[in-house]
Amino acid sequence: MTYASDQKMHTLDMPARTRRLFSMRDAVLTQWEHEVRAKVRGADALLTPILINTLPTFFDNLAEALTPGYPRDDATSHTNAPAVHGNERARMTSYGPEQVIQEYQIFRDCFADAALDAGVPLRRRDWKVINASIDTGIREAILEFTAMHESFQRRIAAGLSHDMRNPLSVMLNSAQLLQRRAQQVDVPALASKIIEHGKRLDDMIQELLDTLSYHRGQKLPLVLHRFDILPLAQQVADSVNTGHPGKCQVTGASVTGWWCENSLRRALENLVGNALKYGDDGPIHIHVNTLRERMILTVHNTGSTIAPEQTERIFEYLRREHQGSAPGWGIGLPFVQNVAESHGGSALVDSAPETGTTFTIDLPVDCRPFVTPDA
């Protein structure tokens, strides 16, 4: 199994040259980590899970793009992985834009060195793909790095004005009727409406705060303990399969780490719920694995894909890309992103007609060093 953001290419399906490229992964990442720590200002202070970030995914995307006939033009095609890298660098490091650029440049050199050592010739077509991957990756990472906070106030205003108006209106109308009908028999019913919609409004406020609270280091309140993520994934799948027998399959490895079980369960339920809505009645695949002190949790479906211009904004609050009878994306995906980022990780999406849609939650196996005590 690869760690590419589409999670589709399997070892048995790879041409021999592609298997040799994938065999370079550990050498490239090891050399890259060593050189980045030595050359990039601020990198030597970062723990490995934060430093390595989404680079394994970027590497595997590049190896796929270098495979003739595989539906990926370069390492940045139909995925927001570079933007996620820039976002996490803005949140989790003291980097400036120049450090993000330098990391990608070092990656290109390490990839070339490893290919030379492995006897994998890089042809003109290969260098075109490699350079396009690095250049586009830099551009998308820097755009996200520099713009991650611009929409914060707009998102708060949008949430407050959108989802909260209806219950507030019901409460105000009921209160006004109570003033006029103090002696009427329908007073208990009106009071019940106020209580019901007041609780609904309180739930909305809590979920809104959960979604938006990560602005400049403000994160979800997490209750951390050590547990295995694989049984949790199976529990979420079982709840789906109760109403849709055989719909959701779980594969992968047992990964035990320090996380917030409740928030990860809610995040995974959101991703599986979206797969049910937009999966065109196809199967849902949850996969769990680990690489270099990172836990990688993916949810894949083969239904309606997300247009390339939408992947960059799919995690925006109140963004509704899908039209029709199913509800829009709402605040579920921003919550997923906030859960990942509050753990010191990231959430990303990969979507294309040839490979389907994969959402990934990528976290440090032990998130305790990245969660503030008052979070």
Secondary structure, DSSP 4 states (H G I P E B T S, - for coil): ---STT----GGGS-HHHHHHHHTHHHHHHHHHHHHHHHSTTGGGS-HHHHHTTHHHHHHHHHHHTSTT-S-SSTTTTB-HHHHHHHHHHHHS---HHHHHHHHHHHHHHHHHHHHHHT----HHHHHHHHHHHHHHHHHHHHHHHHTTTTHHHHHHHHHHHTTHHHHHHHHHHHHHHHH-TTSTTHHHHHHHHHHHHHHHHHHHHHHHHHHTTGGG------EEEEEHHHHHHHHHHHHHHHSTT-EEEEE---EEEEEHHHHHHHHHHHHHHHHHHSTT--EEEEEEEETTEEEEEEEE-SSPPPHHHHTTTTSTT-----SSS---TTHHHHHHHHHHHTT-EEEEEEETTTEEEEEEEEESB-GGGS-TT-
